Amino acid sequence: MSYLYWEAPAAAEPRPLLVFLAAADYWKSWQPHIAERGWSLVVPSPLSPTDGAAKALEAILEDFQQRSRVDSRRVFLAGHGEGSFAVFYFAARVPDLWAAALAIEGSPKPAIDSNRLFAANTQLVPVLWVSPLEDQGLKARGYNLERPPKTSFTSKQALDWLAAHLRDPFPPKVDCESGHPAFTRCYWVEMTKLDFTRRNDVLPSTRVPPGSGASLALGGFGFDPAQLGPGLLVGWLPENYSGTLKLGDRIVAVGGKPIADGHAYIDYMDQVKEQKLVMVMIQRGKERLRVETHIVLPKRGEFQTARIQAEFLTEFRQLQIISRGVAEVRLTLPPYWVPCPINWNGLAAGQADRPGCWSVREGAQAQPCQ
């Protein structure tokens, strides 16, 4: 995975880092403001809200941290337009990478439609969304979403908002949900063995419910729902795209139904319940093209999930774990928490008598990691 970067001047202390997901050269207008603050900047090539992209982003961060001194407490995520899609996803899928996240315009819908957007994971990663759109159920499910005031909101104000947040590597309370064994780490807690037969109604799922997820089989393309019509404006195409669409095309009708704008397209697709052939009308400059394609529905996974809440109770100097679907967990404990007893789902699980890594199986006693 390739990326551009601007490294902050050498300093005695590690520098904050902003990872900016943006199409074209939008990020360049932000670079002077970022440089004024002495922050470093990383701009990956376009990333979609997928698990593969999340792992690629982790690798990019690791690579940059090897070449530059980065303050891990102040690593921020931002995205604009199509890049905002991935901000919502990455904030929830790999939450312990970020102090805070910023989404400018765009929409959370592609992330929601992944069926893998779990609100619990964002409790320690506030996401500021600069957009007039409705939140599509994020806050109702507990997603840690903030909105700017209705007055104008400048890039300086957005960066000020990010700068006000710090990532704590050992937050006293962690809440984490996942159905994929590759995404089970949240801060100092990692679910190392999942067992979905272990039920616990105290911990319901925090999944943000998706729509139908239907899409046109025209290859991946991105759009900003806030763009005015007529039709849906194609604003992004993947590298080496070989399909029918071109940047600047407008999809003005699907299956004989006029599409007024991006919101109308979203509403139409949310109503589709089956795969079918359709005729799509595309406006390209003064030319109109009729394209026969079909609507596809996603094959969704992670219908079953595990969730864990782990909390260090300062008053009692005790570590308490409540879980659903988890058979084994790995804990990384700081020196100022130990020694401390561990309680898991109401049962004593031994005592951690030294800092570092501890492995615990539900119903057994904690052991130092091998």
C-alpha positions as CSV (number, residue, x, y, z in Angstrom):
1,M,0.0,0.0,0.0
2,S,1.5,3.3,-1.1
3,Y,1.2,6.6,0.7
4,L,2.5,10.2,0.7
5,Y,3.8,11.9,3.8
6,W,5.1,15.1,5.2
7,E,7.4,14.7,8.2
8,A,7.4,17.3,11.0
9,P,10.8,18.9,11.6
10,A,13.0,17.1,14.1
11,A,12.2,17.9,17.7
12,A,13.1,16.7,21.2
13,E,9.6,15.3,21.7
14,P,7.7,12.9,19.4
15,R,5.2,14.7,17.1
16,P,1.5,14.3,16.5
17,L,0.4,12.6,13.3
18,L,-2.7,13.2,11.1
19,V,-3.7,10.4,8.7
20,F,-5.7,12.0,6.0
21,L,-8.0,9.9,3.7
22,A,-8.9,12.2,0.8
23,A,-9.4,11.9,-3.0
24,A,-7.4,14.0,-5.4
25,D,-5.4,16.9,-3.8
26,Y,-7.9,18.0,-1.2
27,W,-5.5,17.4,1.6
28,K,-3.0,20.0,0.2
29,S,-5.1,22.9,1.4
30,W,-4.8,21.5,4.9
31,Q,-1.0,20.9,4.8
32,P,0.0,24.5,5.8
33,H,-2.3,24.4,8.9
34,I,-0.9,21.0,9.8
35,A,2.7,22.2,9.4
36,E,2.1,25.3,11.6
37,R,1.2,22.9,14.4
38,G,4.3,20.8,14.0
39,W,2.4,17.7,13.1
40,S,3.4,15.0,10.6
41,L,1.0,14.1,7.8
42,V,0.3,10.7,6.1
43,V,-1.9,10.5,3.0
44,P,-2.6,6.9,1.9
45,S,-3.8,6.0,-1.5
46,P,-7.6,5.7,-1.5
47,L,-8.9,3.2,1.0
48,S,-12.4,1.7,1.1
49,P,-14.2,0.6,4.3
50,T,-13.0,-3.0,4.3
51,D,-11.0,-5.3,6.6
52,G,-8.2,-5.5,4.1
53,A,-7.9,-1.7,4.0
54,A,-7.9,-1.6,7.8
55,K,-5.0,-4.0,7.9
56,A,-3.2,-2.0,5.2
57,L,-3.7,1.2,7.2
58,E,-2.1,-0.5,10.3
59,A,0.9,-1.5,8.2
60,I,1.2,2.1,6.9
61,L,1.3,3.5,10.5
62,E,3.9,0.9,11.5
63,D,6.0,1.8,8.5
64,F,5.8,5.5,9.1
65,Q,6.5,5.1,12.9
66,Q,9.8,3.4,11.9
67,R,11.0,6.4,9.9
68,S,9.6,9.2,12.2
69,R,9.1,9.9,15.9
70,V,5.3,9.8,16.4
71,D,3.5,10.6,19.6
72,S,1.2,7.5,19.9
73,R,-1.1,9.5,22.2
74,R,-1.9,11.9,19.4
75,V,-2.5,10.0,16.2
76,F,-5.6,11.4,14.5
77,L,-7.7,10.2,11.5
78,A,-9.4,12.4,9.0
79,G,-11.2,12.0,5.7
80,H,-13.0,14.0,3.2
81,G,-15.8,13.0,0.8
82,E,-15.3,9.4,-0.2
83,G,-12.5,9.2,2.4
84,S,-15.1,9.9,5.1
85,F,-16.7,6.5,4.3
86,A,-13.6,4.8,5.7
87,V,-13.2,7.1,8.7
88,F,-16.4,5.8,10.2
89,Y,-15.2,2.2,9.6
90,F,-11.6,2.5,10.8
91,A,-12.6,4.4,13.9
92,A,-14.7,1.4,15.0
93,R,-12.7,-1.5,13.5
94,V,-9.2,-0.5,14.8
95,P,-10.1,2.0,17.5
96,D,-6.9,1.8,19.6
97,L,-4.9,3.5,16.8
98,W,-6.6,6.8,17.1
99,A,-7.1,9.6,19.7
100,A,-10.0,11.1,17.6
101,A,-11.3,11.1,14.1
102,L,-12.8,13.7,11.7
103,A,-15.1,13.1,8.8
104,I,-15.8,16.0,6.4
105,E,-18.9,15.6,4.3
106,G,-19.3,12.1,2.8
107,S,-21.6,9.6,4.5
108,P,-21.3,6.7,7.0
109,K,-23.6,4.5,4.8
110,P,-20.9,2.4,3.1
111,A,-19.4,1.6,6.5
112,I,-22.8,0.8,7.9
113,D,-23.6,-1.4,5.0
114,S,-20.5,-3.5,5.7
115,N,-22.5,-5.0,8.6
116,R,-19.3,-4.6,10.7
117,L,-19.8,-1.2,12.3
118,F,-20.0,-1.8,16.1
119,A,-20.7,1.3,18.1
120,A,-19.2,0.0,21.3
121,N,-15.7,0.2,19.8
122,T,-15.9,4.0,19.4
123,Q,-16.5,4.8,23.1
124,L,-12.9,6.1,23.4
125,V,-12.6,7.5,19.9
126,P,-14.9,10.5,19.3
127,V,-15.7,11.0,15.6
128,L,-16.6,14.6,14.5
129,W,-18.7,14.6,11.3
130,V,-18.9,17.9,9.5
131,S,-22.1,17.5,7.4
132,P,-25.7,18.6,7.4
133,L,-26.9,15.0,6.8
134,E,-28.8,12.9,9.3
135,D,-26.7,10.5,11.3
136,Q,-28.4,7.3,9.9
137,G,-28.9,5.8,13.3
138,L,-25.3,6.1,14.5
139,K,-26.0,7.9,17.8
140,A,-29.1,5.8,18.5
141,R,-26.8,2.7,18.6
142,G,-24.2,4.5,20.8
143,Y,-21.7,5.4,18.1
144,N,-19.5,8.1,19.6
145,L,-20.5,10.8,17.1
146,E,-20.1,14.5,17.5
147,R,-21.5,17.3,15.2
148,P,-20.1,20.8,14.9
149,P,-22.1,23.9,15.6
150,K,-24.5,25.0,12.8
151,T,-22.4,28.1,12.1
152,S,-19.4,27.8,9.7
153,F,-16.7,25.4,10.8
154,T,-13.2,26.1,9.6
155,S,-10.2,23.7,9.1
156,K,-8.5,25.5,12.0
157,Q,-11.5,24.7,14.3
158,A,-11.5,21.1,13.1
159,L,-7.7,20.7,13.9
160,D,-8.3,22.4,17.3
161,W,-11.0,19.8,18.0
162,L,-8.6,17.0,17.1
163,A,-5.8,18.4,19.1
164,A,-7.9,18.5,22.3
165,H,-8.0,14.7,22.4
166,L,-5.4,12.3,23.7
167,R,-5.2,8.5,23.4
168,D,-4.8,6.7,26.7
169,P,-3.1,3.3,26.1
170,F,-4.6,2.0,29.3
171,P,-8.1,3.5,29.7
172,P,-9.7,2.1,32.9
173,K,-12.7,0.8,30.9
174,V,-12.7,-0.8,27.5
175,D,-15.7,-2.0,25.4
176,C,-15.1,-4.1,22.3
177,E,-17.3,-6.1,19.9
178,S,-16.2,-8.1,16.9
179,G,-17.1,-11.3,14.9
180,H,-13.7,-11.6,13.2
181,P,-10.7,-13.1,15.0
182,A,-8.4,-10.6,13.3
183,F,-10.1,-7.7,14.9
184,T,-10.4,-8.5,18.5
185,R,-7.9,-6.1,20.1
186,C,-9.0,-3.0,21.9
187,Y,-6.3,-1.2,23.8
188,W,-5.1,-3.6,26.6
189,V,-7.7,-6.2,26.0
190,E,-7.6,-8.9,23.2
191,M,-10.2,-11.6,22.8
192,T,-7.9,-14.5,21.8
193,K,-10.6,-17.2,21.5
194,L,-14.2,-16.7,20.4
195,D,-17.0,-19.1,21.3
196,F,-20.4,-17.8,20.2
197,T,-22.2,-20.5,22.3
198,R,-21.3,-18.5,25.4
199,R,-24.3,-16.2,25.7
200,N,-24.8,-13.2,28.0
201,D,-27.9,-11.1,27.5
202,V,-26.4,-8.3,29.6
203,L,-24.2,-7.5,26.5
204,P,-26.4,-7.0,23.4
205,S,-24.9,-6.2,20.1
206,T,-24.0,-2.6,19.3
207,R,-24.0,-3.2,15.5
208,V,-25.4,-0.2,13.5
209,P,-28.0,-2.0,11.4
210,P,-27.4,-1.7,7.7
211,G,-29.8,-1.2,4.8
212,S,-30.0,-3.7,1.9
213,G,-26.5,-2.9,0.7
214,A,-27.6,-3.2,-2.9
215,S,-25.3,-1.8,-5.5
216,L,-24.9,-1.6,-9.3
217,A,-22.5,-4.0,-10.9
218,L,-20.6,-1.2,-12.6
219,G,-17.4,-1.7,-10.6
220,G,-16.6,0.2,-7.4
221,F,-17.3,3.9,-7.6
222,G,-17.7,6.6,-5.0
223,F,-19.9,9.6,-4.7
224,D,-20.7,12.4,-2.2
225,P,-24.5,12.3,-1.3
226,A,-24.3,16.0,-0.6
227,Q,-23.5,16.9,-4.2
228,L,-26.4,18.5,-6.0
229,G,-28.2,16.8,-8.9
230,P,-29.2,16.1,-11.5
231,G,-28.5,12.5,-10.8
232,L,-25.7,10.9,-8.8
233,L,-22.3,12.5,-9.6
234,V,-19.5,9.9,-9.9
235,G,-16.7,11.5,-7.9
236,W,-14.2,8.6,-7.4
237,L,-13.1,5.5,-9.3
238,P,-10.6,2.9,-8.1
239,E,-7.1,2.7,-9.6
240,N,-7.1,0.7,-12.8
241,Y,-10.8,0.9,-13.1
242,S,-12.0,-0.7,-16.4
243,G,-15.7,-0.4,-16.2
244,T,-18.3,1.7,-18.0
245,L,-18.2,4.8,-15.8
246,K,-16.0,7.9,-16.0
247,L,-15.3,10.6,-13.5
248,G,-18.0,13.3,-13.8
249,D,-20.7,10.9,-15.1
250,R,-24.1,11.3,-13.6
251,I,-26.4,8.4,-13.0
252,V,-29.8,9.9,-13.7
253,A,-32.1,6.9,-13.8
254,V,-32.0,3.2,-12.6
255,G,-34.6,0.7,-13.8
256,G,-36.7,3.5,-15.3
257,K,-36.8,5.4,-12.0
258,P,-35.3,9.0,-12.2
259,I,-32.5,9.6,-9.7
260,A,-32.6,13.2,-8.5
261,D,-29.3,13.1,-6.5
262,G,-27.1,10.9,-4.4
263,H,-29.7,10.7,-1.6
264,A,-32.3,9.5,-4.0
265,Y,-29.9,6.8,-5.2
266,I,-29.3,5.7,-1.6
267,D,-33.0,5.6,-0.9
268,Y,-33.7,3.6,-4.1
269,M,-31.0,1.0,-3.3
270,D,-32.2,0.6,0.3
271,Q,-35.5,-0.6,-1.0
272,V,-34.1,-3.3,-3.3
273,K,-34.6,-6.8,-1.9
274,E,-33.4,-9.0,-4.8
275,Q,-30.8,-9.2,-7.4
276,K,-32.1,-8.3,-10.9
277,L,-31.2,-6.9,-14.3
278,V,-31.7,-3.1,-14.7
279,M,-31.2,-0.4,-17.3
280,V,-29.1,2.6,-16.1
281,M,-29.2,6.0,-17.8
282,I,-25.9,7.9,-17.6
283,Q,-25.5,11.6,-18.4
284,R,-22.0,12.2,-19.8
285,G,-21.7,15.9,-20.8
286,K,-24.4,16.4,-23.4
287,E,-24.5,12.7,-24.2
288,R,-26.9,10.2,-22.6
289,L,-25.9,6.5,-22.4
290,R,-28.2,3.5,-21.8
291,V,-26.3,0.7,-20.0
292,E,-27.6,-2.7,-19.1
293,T,-26.3,-4.0,-15.8
294,H,-27.7,-5.7,-12.7
295,I,-28.2,-4.9,-9.1
296,V,-26.2,-7.1,-6.7
297,L,-26.7,-7.8,-3.0
298,P,-23.8,-8.2,-0.6
299,K,-22.8,-11.5,1.0
300,R,-22.6,-10.4,4.6
301,G,-20.7,-12.0,7.4
302,E,-20.2,-11.6,11.1
303,F,-23.8,-12.3,12.0
304,Q,-22.5,-13.7,15.3
305,T,-20.3,-11.5,17.4
306,A,-18.4,-11.5,20.7
307,R,-18.3,-8.5,23.0
308,I,-16.2,-7.8,26.1
309,Q,-16.2,-5.1,28.7
310,A,-13.1,-4.9,30.9
311,E,-12.7,-2.4,33.7
312,F,-10.1,-1.7,36.3
313,L,-12.0,-0.6,39.4
314,T,-9.7,1.9,41.0
315,E,-11.6,2.1,44.3
316,F,-11.3,-1.7,44.8
317,R,-8.1,-2.2,42.8
318,Q,-9.8,-5.1,41.0
319,L,-10.1,-6.0,37.3
320,Q,-13.6,-6.9,36.3
321,I,-14.5,-8.6,33.0
322,I,-18.0,-9.1,31.5
323,S,-18.2,-10.9,28.2
324,R,-20.3,-12.6,25.6
325,G,-18.9,-15.1,23.1
326,V,-15.4,-15.1,24.6
327,A,-13.6,-18.2,25.8
328,E,-10.1,-16.7,26.3
329,V,-8.6,-13.3,26.7
330,R,-5.2,-11.7,26.8
331,L,-4.6,-8.7,29.1
332,T,-1.7,-6.3,29.1
333,L,-1.6,-4.6,32.5
334,P,0.4,-1.5,33.4
335,P,2.6,-1.4,36.6
336,Y,0.2,1.0,38.4
337,W,-2.7,-1.6,38.3
338,V,-0.9,-4.5,39.9
339,P,-1.2,-6.5,42.0
340,C,-4.9,-6.9,41.4
341,P,-7.5,-9.8,41.5
342,I,-9.4,-10.6,38.3
343,N,-13.1,-11.3,38.2
344,W,-14.7,-12.7,35.0
345,N,-18.5,-12.9,34.7
346,G,-18.8,-13.0,38.4
347,L,-16.2,-15.7,39.0
348,A,-12.7,-15.3,40.6
349,A,-10.0,-15.7,37.9
350,G,-6.9,-15.4,40.0
351,Q,-4.6,-12.5,40.6
352,A,-2.2,-10.6,38.4
353,D,0.9,-10.0,40.6
354,R,3.1,-8.3,38.0
355,P,2.7,-6.0,35.0
356,G,2.7,-7.2,31.4
357,C,0.8,-9.9,29.5
358,W,-1.7,-12.2,31.2
359,S,-3.8,-15.0,29.6
360,V,-7.1,-15.9,31.1
361,R,-9.6,-18.7,30.1
362,E,-13.1,-18.2,31.3
363,G,-13.6,-20.4,34.4
364,A,-9.8,-20.8,34.9
365,Q,-7.1,-18.9,36.7
366,A,-5.0,-16.2,35.1
367,Q,-1.5,-17.1,33.9
368,P,1.4,-15.1,32.6
369,C,1.6,-15.2,28.8
370,Q,3.9,-17.8,27.4
